[in-house]
Amino acid sequence: MKEPNGDLKVRIDKWLWAARFFKTRSLSAQAITGGQVHVNGSHAKPSRAVQIGDELRIRRGRVEFVVVVQRVFNKRRPAVEAQTMYEETEESIIAREKARDQRKLLALSSMVPARRPTKRERRRIVSFTRKKR
């Protein structure tokens, strides 16, 4: 929808889809109604209009993005153009990298067996876990 001053306003679910944060528009609407997207610090509905300068806090799984809207398109564009629609804050980038590093360390520290237990080893495990103390 075109505003009187010439700025384009687009629904937030459509903007998230066009900016390629979500694969489909319905997934973006579900994320918004599920409380995973905040606009300027408050909850939003999928029909809320996004304007240039709005700050969005978007959570996808374990990853959280804090972005400022730079451009507004009402249609989905190529990925290169979609990346120009927003600018991620420095704090958000640092927090995502720190969380990524922590997940990597956690994955490296967890012990993963080299192979599956043999039948004899499984029997011993079962007999050990069924023992009463």
ChimeraX commands (.cxc) that place a marker at each C-alpha (Angstrom):
marker #1 position 0.00,0.00,0.00 radius 0.5
marker #1 position 1.27,3.45,-0.90 radius 0.5
marker #1 position 1.29,6.12,1.79 radius 0.5
marker #1 position 0.46,9.76,0.97 radius 0.5
marker #1 position 4.12,10.80,1.38 radius 0.5
marker #1 position 5.24,8.16,-1.17 radius 0.5
marker #1 position 6.65,5.55,1.25 radius 0.5
marker #1 position 5.69,1.97,0.61 radius 0.5
marker #1 position 4.22,0.01,3.53 radius 0.5
marker #1 position 4.09,-3.79,3.45 radius 0.5
marker #1 position 2.67,-6.38,5.83 radius 0.5
marker #1 position 5.33,-7.79,8.13 radius 0.5
marker #1 position 4.66,-11.40,7.09 radius 0.5
marker #1 position 5.12,-10.43,3.45 radius 0.5
marker #1 position 8.28,-8.45,4.22 radius 0.5
marker #1 position 9.86,-11.36,6.16 radius 0.5
marker #1 position 9.08,-13.67,3.24 radius 0.5
marker #1 position 10.47,-11.18,0.69 radius 0.5
marker #1 position 13.61,-10.63,2.79 radius 0.5
marker #1 position 14.06,-14.43,2.81 radius 0.5
marker #1 position 13.95,-14.96,6.55 radius 0.5
marker #1 position 11.25,-17.58,5.98 radius 0.5
marker #1 position 10.68,-19.89,3.04 radius 0.5
marker #1 position 6.93,-19.26,2.78 radius 0.5
marker #1 position 4.62,-16.47,3.80 radius 0.5
marker #1 position 2.57,-18.81,5.97 radius 0.5
marker #1 position 5.71,-19.82,7.91 radius 0.5
marker #1 position 6.46,-16.17,8.55 radius 0.5
marker #1 position 2.88,-15.58,9.73 radius 0.5
marker #1 position 3.16,-18.57,12.09 radius 0.5
marker #1 position 6.41,-17.20,13.51 radius 0.5
marker #1 position 4.81,-13.81,14.09 radius 0.5
marker #1 position 1.73,-15.22,15.84 radius 0.5
marker #1 position 4.02,-17.56,17.81 radius 0.5
marker #1 position 5.84,-14.57,19.33 radius 0.5
marker #1 position 9.13,-15.12,17.50 radius 0.5
marker #1 position 9.05,-11.71,15.80 radius 0.5
marker #1 position 8.97,-8.35,17.58 radius 0.5
marker #1 position 8.72,-4.93,15.95 radius 0.5
marker #1 position 10.32,-2.03,17.84 radius 0.5
marker #1 position 10.26,-4.08,21.04 radius 0.5
marker #1 position 6.58,-5.08,20.96 radius 0.5
marker #1 position 4.63,-8.08,19.73 radius 0.5
marker #1 position 3.21,-7.85,16.26 radius 0.5
marker #1 position 0.45,-9.36,14.18 radius 0.5
marker #1 position 1.03,-10.61,10.62 radius 0.5
marker #1 position -0.99,-7.71,9.21 radius 0.5
marker #1 position 1.18,-5.03,10.83 radius 0.5
marker #1 position 2.83,-2.70,8.33 radius 0.5
marker #1 position 6.61,-2.41,8.24 radius 0.5
marker #1 position 8.28,0.91,7.49 radius 0.5
marker #1 position 11.85,1.93,6.82 radius 0.5
marker #1 position 13.71,2.35,10.11 radius 0.5
marker #1 position 11.72,-0.25,12.09 radius 0.5
marker #1 position 13.79,-2.58,14.28 radius 0.5
marker #1 position 12.83,-6.25,14.03 radius 0.5
marker #1 position 13.88,-8.99,16.43 radius 0.5
marker #1 position 13.50,-12.32,14.58 radius 0.5
marker #1 position 14.06,-15.72,16.17 radius 0.5
marker #1 position 14.51,-18.76,13.94 radius 0.5
marker #1 position 15.19,-21.84,16.01 radius 0.5
marker #1 position 18.19,-21.08,18.22 radius 0.5
marker #1 position 19.32,-18.12,16.12 radius 0.5
marker #1 position 18.11,-14.58,16.80 radius 0.5
marker #1 position 18.52,-11.67,14.38 radius 0.5
marker #1 position 18.12,-7.99,15.21 radius 0.5
marker #1 position 17.72,-6.05,11.98 radius 0.5
marker #1 position 16.78,-2.53,10.92 radius 0.5
marker #1 position 14.55,-2.22,7.86 radius 0.5
marker #1 position 16.37,-0.39,5.06 radius 0.5
marker #1 position 14.12,-1.04,2.05 radius 0.5
marker #1 position 10.59,-2.27,1.55 radius 0.5
marker #1 position 9.54,-4.43,-1.39 radius 0.5
marker #1 position 6.08,-5.86,-1.89 radius 0.5
marker #1 position 7.39,-8.73,-4.05 radius 0.5
marker #1 position 10.02,-11.38,-3.48 radius 0.5
marker #1 position 13.32,-10.49,-5.14 radius 0.5
marker #1 position 16.60,-12.38,-5.70 radius 0.5
marker #1 position 18.66,-13.16,-2.61 radius 0.5
marker #1 position 21.23,-10.48,-3.40 radius 0.5
marker #1 position 18.53,-7.80,-3.45 radius 0.5
marker #1 position 16.80,-9.30,-0.41 radius 0.5
marker #1 position 19.95,-8.75,1.65 radius 0.5
marker #1 position 19.76,-5.03,0.89 radius 0.5
marker #1 position 16.31,-4.83,2.51 radius 0.5
marker #1 position 17.76,-4.87,6.03 radius 0.5
marker #1 position 20.90,-4.19,8.02 radius 0.5
marker #1 position 21.78,-6.44,10.92 radius 0.5
marker #1 position 23.06,-4.69,14.05 radius 0.5
marker #1 position 26.63,-5.26,15.23 radius 0.5
marker #1 position 25.42,-6.63,18.59 radius 0.5
marker #1 position 23.29,-9.18,16.76 radius 0.5
marker #1 position 26.17,-10.35,14.58 radius 0.5
marker #1 position 28.48,-10.72,17.59 radius 0.5
marker #1 position 25.84,-12.59,19.60 radius 0.5
marker #1 position 25.12,-14.99,16.70 radius 0.5
marker #1 position 28.83,-15.71,16.19 radius 0.5
marker #1 position 29.33,-16.28,19.92 radius 0.5
marker #1 position 26.36,-18.67,20.07 radius 0.5
marker #1 position 27.66,-20.51,16.98 radius 0.5
marker #1 position 31.07,-20.95,18.59 radius 0.5
marker #1 position 29.48,-22.25,21.80 radius 0.5
marker #1 position 27.43,-24.79,19.84 radius 0.5
marker #1 position 30.58,-25.96,18.04 radius 0.5
marker #1 position 32.44,-26.39,21.33 radius 0.5
marker #1 position 29.52,-28.27,22.82 radius 0.5
marker #1 position 29.38,-30.58,19.81 radius 0.5
marker #1 position 33.11,-31.27,20.05 radius 0.5
marker #1 position 32.97,-31.95,23.78 radius 0.5
marker #1 position 30.12,-34.45,23.60 radius 0.5
marker #1 position 31.26,-38.04,23.43 radius 0.5
marker #1 position 29.93,-39.89,20.43 radius 0.5
marker #1 position 30.59,-43.63,20.33 radius 0.5
marker #1 position 32.73,-44.82,17.43 radius 0.5
marker #1 position 30.36,-47.69,16.68 radius 0.5
marker #1 position 27.13,-49.31,17.82 radius 0.5
marker #1 position 27.34,-51.73,20.74 radius 0.5
marker #1 position 27.54,-55.41,19.93 radius 0.5
marker #1 position 24.84,-57.81,21.04 radius 0.5
marker #1 position 26.93,-58.85,24.04 radius 0.5
marker #1 position 27.55,-55.23,25.01 radius 0.5
marker #1 position 23.83,-54.42,24.71 radius 0.5
marker #1 position 22.99,-57.31,27.05 radius 0.5
marker #1 position 25.51,-56.02,29.59 radius 0.5
marker #1 position 24.08,-52.51,29.33 radius 0.5
marker #1 position 20.54,-53.80,29.87 radius 0.5
marker #1 position 21.57,-55.96,32.82 radius 0.5
marker #1 position 23.46,-53.04,34.37 radius 0.5
marker #1 position 20.59,-50.57,34.01 radius 0.5
marker #1 position 18.04,-53.01,35.45 radius 0.5
marker #1 position 20.02,-53.65,38.63 radius 0.5
marker #1 position 18.37,-52.46,41.81 radius 0.5
marker #1 position 20.39,-50.59,44.34 radius 0.5
marker link #1:1,2 radius 0.2
marker link #1:2,3 radius 0.2
marker link #1:3,4 radius 0.2
marker link #1:4,5 radius 0.2
marker link #1:5,6 radius 0.2
marker link #1:6,7 radius 0.2
marker link #1:7,8 radius 0.2
marker link #1:8,9 radius 0.2
marker link #1:9,10 radius 0.2
marker link #1:10,11 radius 0.2
marker link #1:11,12 radius 0.2
marker link #1:12,13 radius 0.2
marker link #1:13,14 radius 0.2
marker link #1:14,15 radius 0.2
marker link #1:15,16 radius 0.2
marker link #1:16,17 radius 0.2
marker link #1:17,18 radius 0.2
marker link #1:18,19 radius 0.2
marker link #1:19,20 radius 0.2
marker link #1:20,21 radius 0.2
marker link #1:21,22 radius 0.2
marker link #1:22,23 radius 0.2
marker link #1:23,24 radius 0.2
marker link #1:24,25 radius 0.2
marker link #1:25,26 radius 0.2
marker link #1:26,27 radius 0.2
marker link #1:27,28 radius 0.2
marker link #1:28,29 radius 0.2
marker link #1:29,30 radius 0.2
marker link #1:30,31 radius 0.2
marker link #1:31,32 radius 0.2
marker link #1:32,33 radius 0.2
marker link #1:33,34 radius 0.2
marker link #1:34,35 radius 0.2
marker link #1:35,36 radius 0.2
marker link #1:36,37 radius 0.2
marker link #1:37,38 radius 0.2
marker link #1:38,39 radius 0.2
marker link #1:39,40 radius 0.2
marker link #1:40,41 radius 0.2
marker link #1:41,42 radius 0.2
marker link #1:42,43 radius 0.2
marker link #1:43,44 radius 0.2
marker link #1:44,45 radius 0.2
marker link #1:45,46 radius 0.2
marker link #1:46,47 radius 0.2
marker link #1:47,48 radius 0.2
marker link #1:48,49 radius 0.2
marker link #1:49,50 radius 0.2
marker link #1:50,51 radius 0.2
marker link #1:51,52 radius 0.2
marker link #1:52,53 radius 0.2
marker link #1:53,54 radius 0.2
marker link #1:54,55 radius 0.2
marker link #1:55,56 radius 0.2
marker link #1:56,57 radius 0.2
marker link #1:57,58 radius 0.2
marker link #1:58,59 radius 0.2
marker link #1:59,60 radius 0.2
marker link #1:60,61 radius 0.2
marker link #1:61,62 radius 0.2
marker link #1:62,63 radius 0.2
marker link #1:63,64 radius 0.2
marker link #1:64,65 radius 0.2
marker link #1:65,66 radius 0.2
marker link #1:66,67 radius 0.2
marker link #1:67,68 radius 0.2
marker link #1:68,69 radius 0.2
marker link #1:69,70 radius 0.2
marker link #1:70,71 radius 0.2
marker link #1:71,72 radius 0.2
marker link #1:72,73 radius 0.2
marker link #1:73,74 radius 0.2
marker link #1:74,75 radius 0.2
marker link #1:75,76 radius 0.2
marker link #1:76,77 radius 0.2
marker link #1:77,78 radius 0.2
marker link #1:78,79 radius 0.2
marker link #1:79,80 radius 0.2
marker link #1:80,81 radius 0.2
marker link #1:81,82 radius 0.2
marker link #1:82,83 radius 0.2
marker link #1:83,84 radius 0.2
marker link #1:84,85 radius 0.2
marker link #1:85,86 radius 0.2
marker link #1:86,87 radius 0.2
marker link #1:87,88 radius 0.2
marker link #1:88,89 radius 0.2
marker link #1:89,90 radius 0.2
marker link #1:90,91 radius 0.2
marker link #1:91,92 radius 0.2
marker link #1:92,93 radius 0.2
marker link #1:93,94 radius 0.2
marker link #1:94,95 radius 0.2
marker link #1:95,96 radius 0.2
marker link #1:96,97 radius 0.2
marker link #1:97,98 radius 0.2
marker link #1:98,99 radius 0.2
marker link #1:99,100 radius 0.2
marker link #1:100,101 radius 0.2
marker link #1:101,102 radius 0.2
marker link #1:102,103 radius 0.2
marker link #1:103,104 radius 0.2
marker link #1:104,105 radius 0.2
marker link #1:105,106 radius 0.2
marker link #1:106,107 radius 0.2
marker link #1:107,108 radius 0.2
marker link #1:108,109 radius 0.2
marker link #1:109,110 radius 0.2
marker link #1:110,111 radius 0.2
marker link #1:111,112 radius 0.2
marker link #1:112,113 radius 0.2
marker link #1:113,114 radius 0.2
marker link #1:114,115 radius 0.2
marker link #1:115,116 radius 0.2
marker link #1:116,117 radius 0.2
marker link #1:117,118 radius 0.2
marker link #1:118,119 radius 0.2
marker link #1:119,120 radius 0.2
marker link #1:120,121 radius 0.2
marker link #1:121,122 radius 0.2
marker link #1:122,123 radius 0.2
marker link #1:123,124 radius 0.2
marker link #1:124,125 radius 0.2
marker link #1:125,126 radius 0.2
marker link #1:126,127 radius 0.2
marker link #1:127,128 radius 0.2
marker link #1:128,129 radius 0.2
marker link #1:129,130 radius 0.2
marker link #1:130,131 radius 0.2
marker link #1:131,132 radius 0.2
marker link #1:132,133 radius 0.2
view
